[in-house]
Amino acid sequence: MKGFFSEADGKPSFSRVATAVLIAFSLVWVTRLVEHNHALPDFTGLCFFIGTLYGLNKAAAAASAIGQNK
């Protein structure tokens, strides 16, 4: 489990931990919405919400790697 929340070099990954927390929150939120509305909500915004944090971290890591190669 520790390896799942760490980068390849063994450092803890904030984006992976934060993404796991957002997914857990989203599961509870969607479950409550389904219980209340008796229908599935649109998942487009939710997927964007969860993927943004992870994507921003990976983009920052890529930009940092490019900057170090100069």
Biopython code that builds the backbone (N, CA, C, O; Angstrom):
import numpy as np
from Bio.PDB.StructureBuilder import StructureBuilder

atoms = [
    (1, "MET", "N", (0.822, -1.189, 0.000)),
    (1, "MET", "CA", (0.000, 0.000, 0.000)),
    (1, "MET", "C", (0.868, 1.256, 0.000)),
    (1, "MET", "O", (0.529, 2.250, -0.641)),
    (2, "LYS", "N", (1.990, 1.206, 0.722)),
    (2, "LYS", "CA", (2.877, 2.360, 0.778)),
    (2, "LYS", "C", (3.428, 2.690, -0.612)),
    (2, "LYS", "O", (3.563, 3.862, -0.963)),
    (3, "GLY", "N", (3.742, 1.670, -1.396)),
    (3, "GLY", "CA", (4.255, 1.885, -2.742)),
    (3, "GLY", "C", (3.244, 2.522, -3.673)),
    (3, "GLY", "O", (3.615, 3.222, -4.615)),
    (4, "PHE", "N", (1.975, 2.284, -3.413)),
    (4, "PHE", "CA", (0.928, 2.859, -4.244)),
    (4, "PHE", "C", (0.871, 4.376, -4.089)),
    (4, "PHE", "O", (0.543, 5.085, -5.040)),
    (5, "PHE", "N", (1.187, 4.875, -2.902)),
    (5, "PHE", "CA", (1.113, 6.305, -2.631)),
    (5, "PHE", "C", (2.477, 6.980, -2.713)),
    (5, "PHE", "O", (2.642, 8.098, -2.224)),
    (6, "SER", "N", (3.461, 6.315, -3.327)),
    (6, "SER", "CA", (4.803, 6.862, -3.471)),
    (6, "SER", "C", (5.180, 6.941, -4.945)),
    (6, "SER", "O", (4.652, 6.212, -5.785)),
    (7, "GLU", "N", (6.108, 7.848, -5.230)),
    (7, "GLU", "CA", (6.654, 7.952, -6.580)),
    (7, "GLU", "C", (7.627, 6.800, -6.810)),
    (7, "GLU", "O", (7.887, 6.019, -5.895)),
    (8, "ALA", "N", (8.158, 6.689, -8.006)),
    (8, "ALA", "CA", (9.075, 5.606, -8.351)),
    (8, "ALA", "C", (10.344, 5.644, -7.501)),
    (8, "ALA", "O", (10.943, 4.602, -7.233)),
    (9, "ASP", "N", (10.753, 6.836, -7.076)),
    (9, "ASP", "CA", (11.964, 6.954, -6.261)),
    (9, "ASP", "C", (11.712, 6.739, -4.770)),
    (9, "ASP", "O", (12.641, 6.844, -3.969)),
    (10, "GLY", "N", (10.466, 6.439, -4.384)),
    (10, "GLY", "CA", (10.134, 6.147, -2.997)),
    (10, "GLY", "C", (9.607, 7.320, -2.196)),
    (10, "GLY", "O", (9.170, 7.146, -1.058)),
    (11, "LYS", "N", (9.641, 8.527, -2.778)),
    (11, "LYS", "CA", (9.126, 9.704, -2.080)),
    (11, "LYS", "C", (7.602, 9.634, -2.017)),
    (11, "LYS", "O", (6.963, 9.201, -2.976)),
    (12, "PRO", "N", (7.015, 10.055, -0.896)),
    (12, "PRO", "CA", (5.549, 10.108, -0.829)),
    (12, "PRO", "C", (5.012, 11.092, -1.869)),
    (12, "PRO", "O", (5.611, 12.142, -2.100)),
    (13, "SER", "N", (3.907, 10.760, -2.481)),
    (13, "SER", "CA", (3.318, 11.582, -3.522)),
    (13, "SER", "C", (2.057, 12.268, -2.998)),
    (13, "SER", "O", (1.049, 11.614, -2.730)),
    (14, "PHE", "N", (2.128, 13.592, -2.855)),
    (14, "PHE", "CA", (0.964, 14.346, -2.393)),
    (14, "PHE", "C", (-0.213, 14.167, -3.344)),
    (14, "PHE", "O", (-1.352, 14.016, -2.903)),
    (15, "SER", "N", (0.057, 14.182, -4.640)),
    (15, "SER", "CA", (-1.045, 14.094, -5.606)),
    (15, "SER", "C", (-1.750, 12.740, -5.529)),
    (15, "SER", "O", (-2.967, 12.669, -5.697)),
    (16, "ARG", "N", (-1.005, 11.678, -5.279)),
    (16, "ARG", "CA", (-1.642, 10.357, -5.177)),
    (16, "ARG", "C", (-2.490, 10.245, -3.917)),
    (16, "ARG", "O", (-3.591, 9.697, -3.949)),
    (17, "VAL", "N", (-1.971, 10.768, -2.804)),
    (17, "VAL", "CA", (-2.747, 10.749, -1.554)),
    (17, "VAL", "C", (-3.984, 11.636, -1.697)),
    (17, "VAL", "O", (-5.085, 11.233, -1.323)),
    (18, "ALA", "N", (-3.803, 12.834, -2.234)),
    (18, "ALA", "CA", (-4.927, 13.746, -2.410)),
    (18, "ALA", "C", (-5.963, 13.163, -3.371)),
    (18, "ALA", "O", (-7.164, 13.316, -3.148)),
    (19, "THR", "N", (-5.517, 12.504, -4.426)),
    (19, "THR", "CA", (-6.443, 11.876, -5.368)),
    (19, "THR", "C", (-7.235, 10.763, -4.687)),
    (19, "THR", "O", (-8.434, 10.627, -4.927)),
    (20, "ALA", "N", (-6.589, 9.973, -3.849)),
    (20, "ALA", "CA", (-7.293, 8.913, -3.117)),
    (20, "ALA", "C", (-8.349, 9.505, -2.178)),
    (20, "ALA", "O", (-9.452, 8.971, -2.065)),
    (21, "VAL", "N", (-8.010, 10.599, -1.511)),
    (21, "VAL", "CA", (-8.969, 11.266, -0.624)),
    (21, "VAL", "C", (-10.139, 11.812, -1.437)),
    (21, "VAL", "O", (-11.293, 11.677, -1.030)),
    (22, "LEU", "N", (-9.848, 12.430, -2.585)),
    (22, "LEU", "CA", (-10.922, 12.957, -3.435)),
    (22, "LEU", "C", (-11.819, 11.844, -3.964)),
    (22, "LEU", "O", (-13.035, 12.019, -4.048)),
    (23, "ILE", "N", (-11.245, 10.720, -4.314)),
    (23, "ILE", "CA", (-12.046, 9.599, -4.799)),
    (23, "ILE", "C", (-12.949, 9.079, -3.692)),
    (23, "ILE", "O", (-14.122, 8.794, -3.932)),
    (24, "ALA", "N", (-12.408, 8.950, -2.468)),
    (24, "ALA", "CA", (-13.228, 8.493, -1.344)),
    (24, "ALA", "C", (-14.368, 9.477, -1.080)),
    (24, "ALA", "O", (-15.513, 9.068, -0.889)),
    (25, "PHE", "N", (-14.052, 10.775, -1.070)),
    (25, "PHE", "CA", (-15.078, 11.802, -0.890)),
    (25, "PHE", "C", (-16.127, 11.720, -1.991)),
    (25, "PHE", "O", (-17.326, 11.802, -1.722)),
    (26, "SER", "N", (-15.675, 11.558, -3.223)),
    (26, "SER", "CA", (-16.593, 11.512, -4.364)),
    (26, "SER", "C", (-17.510, 10.295, -4.304)),
    (26, "SER", "O", (-18.687, 10.385, -4.654)),
    (27, "LEU", "N", (-16.975, 9.156, -3.864)),
    (27, "LEU", "CA", (-17.812, 7.964, -3.738)),
    (27, "LEU", "C", (-18.937, 8.185, -2.737)),
    (27, "LEU", "O", (-20.083, 7.809, -2.981)),
    (28, "VAL", "N", (-18.598, 8.798, -1.609)),
    (28, "VAL", "CA", (-19.628, 9.092, -0.604)),
    (28, "VAL", "C", (-20.631, 10.097, -1.154)),
    (28, "VAL", "O", (-21.839, 9.939, -0.980)),
    (29, "TRP", "N", (-20.125, 11.124, -1.813)),
    (29, "TRP", "CA", (-20.986, 12.177, -2.358)),
    (29, "TRP", "C", (-21.951, 11.610, -3.406)),
    (29, "TRP", "O", (-23.149, 11.891, -3.361)),
    (30, "VAL", "N", (-21.439, 10.822, -4.339)),
    (30, "VAL", "CA", (-22.285, 10.249, -5.387)),
    (30, "VAL", "C", (-23.293, 9.268, -4.785)),
    (30, "VAL", "O", (-24.444, 9.219, -5.219)),
    (31, "THR", "N", (-22.872, 8.497, -3.799)),
    (31, "THR", "CA", (-23.799, 7.573, -3.142)),
    (31, "THR", "C", (-24.958, 8.328, -2.514)),
    (31, "THR", "O", (-26.111, 7.919, -2.641)),
    (32, "ARG", "N", (-24.656, 9.428, -1.839)),
    (32, "ARG", "CA", (-25.715, 10.238, -1.226)),
    (32, "ARG", "C", (-26.628, 10.855, -2.295)),
    (32, "ARG", "O", (-27.842, 10.927, -2.106)),
    (33, "LEU", "N", (-26.052, 11.296, -3.404)),
    (33, "LEU", "CA", (-26.866, 11.854, -4.485)),
    (33, "LEU", "C", (-27.807, 10.810, -5.078)),
    (33, "LEU", "O", (-28.974, 11.094, -5.350)),
    (34, "VAL", "N", (-27.291, 9.613, -5.271)),
    (34, "VAL", "CA", (-28.119, 8.531, -5.824)),
    (34, "VAL", "C", (-29.233, 8.166, -4.855)),
    (34, "VAL", "O", (-30.365, 7.928, -5.273)),
    (35, "GLU", "N", (-28.920, 8.120, -3.552)),
    (35, "GLU", "CA", (-29.950, 7.825, -2.558)),
    (35, "GLU", "C", (-31.051, 8.891, -2.560)),
    (35, "GLU", "O", (-32.230, 8.578, -2.394)),
    (36, "HIS", "N", (-30.658, 10.135, -2.748)),
    (36, "HIS", "CA", (-31.617, 11.240, -2.694)),
    (36, "HIS", "C", (-32.414, 11.375, -3.994)),
    (36, "HIS", "O", (-33.633, 11.537, -3.965)),
    (37, "ASN", "N", (-31.719, 11.306, -5.135)),
    (37, "ASN", "CA", (-32.357, 11.555, -6.442)),
    (37, "ASN", "C", (-32.833, 10.292, -7.147)),
    (37, "ASN", "O", (-33.618, 10.378, -8.091)),
    (38, "HIS", "N", (-32.380, 9.132, -6.714)),
    (38, "HIS", "CA", (-32.712, 7.848, -7.351)),
    (38, "HIS", "C", (-32.303, 7.818, -8.818)),
    (38, "HIS", "O", (-32.976, 7.211, -9.651)),
    (39, "ALA", "N", (-31.184, 8.487, -9.123)),
    (39, "ALA", "CA", (-30.636, 8.496, -10.484)),
    (39, "ALA", "C", (-29.142, 8.811, -10.398)),
    (39, "ALA", "O", (-28.689, 9.492, -9.478)),
    (40, "LEU", "N", (-28.393, 8.307, -11.364)),
    (40, "LEU", "CA", (-26.961, 8.601, -11.399)),
    (40, "LEU", "C", (-26.728, 10.019, -11.901)),
    (40, "LEU", "O", (-27.380, 10.448, -12.852)),
    (41, "PRO", "N", (-25.805, 10.757, -11.277)),
    (41, "PRO", "CA", (-25.479, 12.100, -11.763)),
    (41, "PRO", "C", (-24.550, 12.032, -12.961)),
    (41, "PRO", "O", (-24.039, 10.964, -13.297)),
    (42, "ASP", "N", (-24.333, 13.167, -13.603)),
    (42, "ASP", "CA", (-23.367, 13.268, -14.694)),
    (42, "ASP", "C", (-21.961, 13.232, -14.094)),
    (42, "ASP", "O", (-21.642, 14.023, -13.207)),
    (43, "PHE", "N", (-21.131, 12.324, -14.573)),
    (43, "PHE", "CA", (-19.804, 12.137, -14.005)),
    (43, "PHE", "C", (-18.716, 12.949, -14.707)),
    (43, "PHE", "O", (-17.551, 12.852, -14.323)),
    (44, "THR", "N", (-19.052, 13.736, -15.707)),
    (44, "THR", "CA", (-18.050, 14.489, -16.455)),
    (44, "THR", "C", (-17.284, 15.447, -15.560)),
    (44, "THR", "O", (-16.054, 15.429, -15.545)),
    (45, "GLY", "N", (-17.985, 16.269, -14.826)),
    (45, "GLY", "CA", (-17.336, 17.236, -13.944)),
    (45, "GLY", "C", (-16.569, 16.564, -12.830)),
    (45, "GLY", "O", (-15.497, 17.029, -12.442)),
    (46, "LEU", "N", (-17.105, 15.477, -12.313)),
    (46, "LEU", "CA", (-16.445, 14.749, -11.233)),
    (46, "LEU", "C", (-15.118, 14.147, -11.704)),
    (46, "LEU", "O", (-14.125, 14.199, -10.978)),
    (47, "CYS", "N", (-15.094, 13.590, -12.885)),
    (47, "CYS", "CA", (-13.851, 13.032, -13.430)),
    (47, "CYS", "C", (-12.818, 14.132, -13.650)),
    (47, "CYS", "O", (-11.635, 13.944, -13.366)),
    (48, "PHE", "N", (-13.260, 15.268, -14.149)),
    (48, "PHE", "CA", (-12.358, 16.404, -14.344)),
    (48, "PHE", "C", (-11.814, 16.883, -12.993)),
    (48, "PHE", "O", (-10.626, 17.179, -12.871)),
    (49, "PHE", "N", (-12.678, 16.957, -11.990)),
    (49, "PHE", "CA", (-12.306, 17.387, -10.647)),
    (49, "PHE", "C", (-11.228, 16.478, -10.063)),
    (49, "PHE", "O", (-10.253, 16.970, -9.495)),
    (50, "ILE", "N", (-11.383, 15.181, -10.190)),
    (50, "ILE", "CA", (-10.421, 14.231, -9.630)),
    (50, "ILE", "C", (-9.126, 14.224, -10.438)),
    (50, "ILE", "O", (-8.040, 14.184, -9.858)),
    (51, "GLY", "N", (-9.221, 14.262, -11.739)),
    (51, "GLY", "CA", (-8.033, 14.176, -12.584)),
    (51, "GLY", "C", (-7.182, 15.428, -12.620)),
    (51, "GLY", "O", (-6.000, 15.359, -12.954)),
    (52, "THR", "N", (-7.754, 16.565, -12.285)),
    (52, "THR", "CA", (-7.016, 17.823, -12.366)),
    (52, "THR", "C", (-5.831, 17.860, -11.407)),
    (52, "THR", "O", (-4.732, 18.249, -11.801)),
    (53, "LEU", "N", (-6.036, 17.467, -10.179)),
    (53, "LEU", "CA", (-4.957, 17.512, -9.198)),
    (53, "LEU", "C", (-3.792, 16.620, -9.612)),
    (53, "LEU", "O", (-2.637, 17.040, -9.554)),
    (54, "TYR", "N", (-4.084, 15.413, -10.022)),
    (54, "TYR", "CA", (-3.028, 14.493, -10.444)),
    (54, "TYR", "C", (-2.335, 15.004, -11.713)),
    (54, "TYR", "O", (-1.112, 14.937, -11.830)),
    (55, "GLY", "N", (-3.113, 15.505, -12.642)),
    (55, "GLY", "CA", (-2.550, 16.023, -13.881)),
    (55, "GLY", "C", (-1.658, 17.231, -13.663)),
    (55, "GLY", "O", (-0.612, 17.350, -14.301)),
    (56, "LEU", "N", (-2.054, 18.130, -12.768)),
    (56, "LEU", "CA", (-1.229, 19.297, -12.471)),
    (56, "LEU", "C", (0.101, 18.896, -11.845)),
    (56, "LEU", "O", (1.137, 19.479, -12.165)),
    (57, "ASN", "N", (0.081, 17.923, -10.972)),
    (57, "ASN", "CA", (1.332, 17.471, -10.362)),
    (57, "ASN", "C", (2.255, 16.859, -11.408)),
    (57, "ASN", "O", (3.457, 17.126, -11.397)),
    (58, "LYS", "N", (1.727, 16.058, -12.298)),
    (58, "LYS", "CA", (2.555, 15.431, -13.331)),
    (58, "LYS", "C", (3.085, 16.482, -14.311)),
    (58, "LYS", "O", (4.218, 16.368, -14.777)),
    (59, "ALA", "N", (2.281, 17.502, -14.628)),
    (59, "ALA", "CA", (2.747, 18.572, -15.506)),
    (59, "ALA", "C", (3.867, 19.367, -14.836)),
    (59, "ALA", "O", (4.835, 19.745, -15.496)),
    (60, "ALA", "N", (3.744, 19.621, -13.542)),
    (60, "ALA", "CA", (4.797, 20.333, -12.808)),
    (60, "ALA", "C", (6.081, 19.511, -12.773)),
    (60, "ALA", "O", (7.172, 20.062, -12.918)),
    (61, "ALA", "N", (5.960, 18.195, -12.582)),
    (61, "ALA", "CA", (7.139, 17.328, -12.570)),
    (61, "ALA", "C", (7.807, 17.326, -13.945)),
    (61, "ALA", "O", (9.034, 17.337, -14.039)),
    (62, "ALA", "N", (7.012, 17.312, -15.002)),
    (62, "ALA", "CA", (7.579, 17.327, -16.354)),
    (62, "ALA", "C", (8.279, 18.658, -16.636)),
    (62, "ALA", "O", (9.358, 18.683, -17.227)),
    (63, "ALA", "N", (7.660, 19.764, -16.211)),
    (63, "ALA", "CA", (8.274, 21.075, -16.414)),
    (63, "ALA", "C", (9.567, 21.202, -15.611)),
    (63, "ALA", "O", (10.533, 21.811, -16.071)),
    (64, "SER", "N", (9.579, 20.628, -14.421)),
    (64, "SER", "CA", (10.785, 20.648, -13.601)),
    (64, "SER", "C", (11.890, 19.836, -14.251)),
    (64, "SER", "O", (13.050, 20.247, -14.243)),
    (65, "ALA", "N", (11.542, 18.695, -14.810)),
    (65, "ALA", "CA", (12.535, 17.860, -15.489)),
    (65, "ALA", "C", (13.100, 18.555, -16.718)),
    (65, "ALA", "O", (14.293, 18.439, -17.002)),
    (66, "ILE", "N", (12.264, 19.270, -17.444)),
    (66, "ILE", "CA", (12.726, 20.009, -18.620)),
    (66, "ILE", "C", (13.671, 21.129, -18.194)),
    (66, "ILE", "O", (14.693, 21.375, -18.835)),
    (67, "GLY", "N", (13.305, 21.813, -17.082)),
    (67, "GLY", "CA", (14.150, 22.908, -16.585)),
    (67, "GLY", "C", (15.504, 22.434, -16.086)),
    (67, "GLY", "O", (16.482, 23.178, -16.163)),
    (68, "GLN", "N", (15.581, 21.221, -15.580)),
    (68, "GLN", "CA", (16.846, 20.688, -15.071)),
    (68, "GLN", "C", (17.768, 20.256, -16.203)),
    (68, "GLN", "O", (18.980, 20.161, -16.009)),
    (69, "ASN", "N", (17.216, 19.993, -17.375)),
    (69, "ASN", "CA", (18.016, 19.524, -18.506)),
    (69, "ASN", "C", (18.676, 20.661, -19.262)),
    (69, "ASN", "O", (19.467, 20.418, -20.174)),
    (70, "LYS", "N", (18.368, 21.895, -18.902)),
    (70, "LYS", "CA", (18.960, 23.041, -19.633)),
    (70, "LYS", "C", (20.374, 23.281, -19.197)),
    (70, "LYS", "O", (21.028, 24.195, -19.698)),
]
sb = StructureBuilder()
sb.init_structure("model")
sb.init_model(0)
sb.init_chain("A")
sb.init_seg("    ")
for serial, (resi, resn, name, xyz) in enumerate(atoms, 1):
    if name == "N":
        sb.init_residue(resn, " ", resi, " ")
    sb.init_atom(name, np.array(xyz, "f"), 0.0, 1.0, " ", f" {name:<3s}", serial, name[0])
structure = sb.get_structure()
